[in-house]
Amino acid sequence: MQFEFDQEEREALDYERYHHAHPRVQRKMEVVWLKSLGKEVAEISQIANVSIPTVYRYLASYRAGGIEKLKEVNFYRRQSDFVEYKVKIEAYFLDHPPATMKEAAHRLQELTGLKRSEPQVSQFLKSLGIKRRKVGMIPAKADAEKQATFKREQLEPLLETAQQGEKKSTL
């Protein structure tokens, strides 16, 4: 492929290879800038640390649309099928937080008609900012004697006082 570069294009490529916001675009600019210096494809590939087909792809992109075409960043990113129900799901789970992921998966199926595994549901809820709540644990070795003493000496007197207060307020 034969390319013709004028001074203005070289300067634009040189500037963008360091100053563009996206690193992938910077690399594209670097590849085309090296070509503007008259470097061979194999050498460009080695210097820019990209494959030879990638060099050809960047050069073809430049030929098709110039520097503006190189600035395009087109990534395919799969999106969850739940995205179209995002607002509805978020509102529902903020009002009715699920106790388990199994319950969340079941509720999502009821809301949307989409059946997903628990890890998929967990990942989606996490992307919404809905965090899992961890249940507190009761110590395995609770002292039954201390519990009985607490109940007898502290809890029962408080309950009696509260009940007497209720009786007085009803008279």
Sequence and secondary structure as in RCSB ss.txt:
>XXXX:A:sequence
MQFEFDQEEREALDYERYHHAHPRVQRKMEVVWLKSLGKEVAEISQIANVSIPTVYRYLASYRAGGIEKLKEVNF
YRRQSDFVEYKVKIEAYFLDHPPATMKEAAHRLQELTGLKRSEPQVSQFLKSLGIKRRKVGMIPAKADAEKQATF
KREQLEPLLETAQQGEKKSTL
>XXXX:A:secstr
      HHHHHHHHHHHHH S HHHHHHHHHHHHHHTT  HHHHHHHHT  HHHHHHHHHHHHHHHHHHHT    
     GGGGGHHHHHHHHHHS  SSHHHHHHHHHHHHS    HHHHHHHHHHHT          TT  HHHHHHH
IIIIIHHHHHHHHHHHHHHH 
